[in-house]
Amino acid sequence: MFDRGDVYQQWVQLTADDESYSEAAENGCQLEVRARAHEEAVEVLVCVYAADGERVVESLERLPASDWTVEEGLVRGRDQAERIAGGETA
């Protein structure tokens, strides 16, 4: 079970379709990335949890829909999550 925070709770309040990606990193971290189109933006949720489920990072980024697709936002979020799980500072 993950220690979900306010950012994640804010995300689930809007029941819009999203694309998602999840992975268990070699070091045991759990990565969860979601992206969706909302209004004039692509919203990207990046979550990284420690092996024990403790929250490491939950962040929400809004990218301009005129420059980003949902798929591109998902790739960007995945890259961020992998770097955070690898020890980079968020």
C-alpha positions as CSV (number, residue, x, y, z in Angstrom):
1,M,0.0,0.0,0.0
2,F,1.3,3.4,-0.9
3,D,1.3,6.5,1.3
4,R,-0.7,8.7,-1.0
5,G,-0.5,12.4,-0.4
6,D,-2.5,15.5,-1.2
7,V,-1.2,15.8,-4.8
8,Y,-2.4,12.3,-5.6
9,Q,-5.7,12.9,-3.9
10,Q,-6.1,16.1,-6.0
11,W,-5.5,14.1,-9.1
12,V,-8.2,11.5,-8.4
13,Q,-10.8,14.1,-7.7
14,L,-11.1,14.7,-11.5
15,T,-12.4,11.6,-13.1
16,A,-10.9,12.2,-16.6
17,D,-9.4,9.6,-18.8
18,D,-5.6,9.3,-18.5
19,E,-2.7,7.3,-19.7
20,S,-0.5,5.6,-17.1
21,Y,2.8,4.0,-16.6
22,S,4.0,2.0,-13.6
23,E,7.3,0.2,-12.8
24,A,9.2,-1.3,-10.0
25,A,12.7,0.0,-10.2
26,E,15.7,-2.2,-9.5
27,N,16.2,-0.5,-6.1
28,G,12.7,-1.3,-5.0
29,C,11.1,2.1,-5.7
30,Q,7.7,2.0,-7.2
31,L,7.1,4.5,-10.0
32,E,3.7,5.7,-11.1
33,V,3.2,8.3,-13.8
34,R,-0.1,9.5,-15.2
35,A,-0.9,12.0,-17.9
36,R,-4.2,13.5,-19.2
37,A,-5.6,16.3,-21.2
38,H,-7.5,18.8,-19.1
39,E,-8.7,22.2,-20.3
40,E,-5.8,23.8,-22.2
41,A,-3.1,21.7,-20.6
42,V,-1.6,18.3,-20.4
43,E,-1.4,17.4,-16.7
44,V,1.3,15.0,-15.6
45,L,1.3,13.3,-12.2
46,V,4.7,11.8,-11.1
47,C,4.7,9.6,-8.1
48,V,7.7,7.7,-6.6
49,Y,7.4,5.5,-3.5
50,A,10.0,3.7,-1.6
51,A,10.0,-0.1,-1.4
52,D,8.0,0.1,1.8
53,G,5.3,2.3,0.2
54,E,6.5,5.5,1.8
55,R,6.0,8.6,-0.4
56,V,9.3,9.9,-1.9
57,V,7.8,12.4,-4.4
58,E,4.3,13.2,-5.7
59,S,4.3,16.1,-8.1
60,L,1.8,17.6,-10.6
61,E,2.9,19.5,-13.6
62,R,0.7,21.3,-16.2
63,L,2.2,21.6,-19.7
64,P,0.6,23.7,-22.5
65,A,-1.5,21.5,-24.7
66,S,-0.5,23.6,-27.7
67,D,3.1,22.2,-27.2
68,W,2.6,18.8,-25.6
69,T,0.5,15.6,-26.2
70,V,-0.6,13.3,-23.5
71,E,1.9,10.7,-24.7
72,E,4.8,13.2,-24.7
73,G,3.8,14.2,-21.1
74,L,3.8,10.6,-20.1
75,V,7.3,10.1,-21.5
76,R,8.5,13.3,-19.7
77,G,7.0,12.1,-16.4
78,R,8.5,8.7,-16.8
79,D,11.9,10.2,-17.3
80,Q,11.5,12.4,-14.2
81,A,10.3,9.4,-12.1
82,E,13.2,7.2,-13.2
83,R,15.7,10.0,-12.3
84,I,14.1,10.5,-8.9
85,A,14.1,6.8,-8.2
86,G,17.8,6.7,-9.2
87,G,18.6,9.3,-6.5
88,E,18.3,12.7,-8.3
89,T,16.7,15.5,-6.3
90,A,13.2,16.4,-7.5
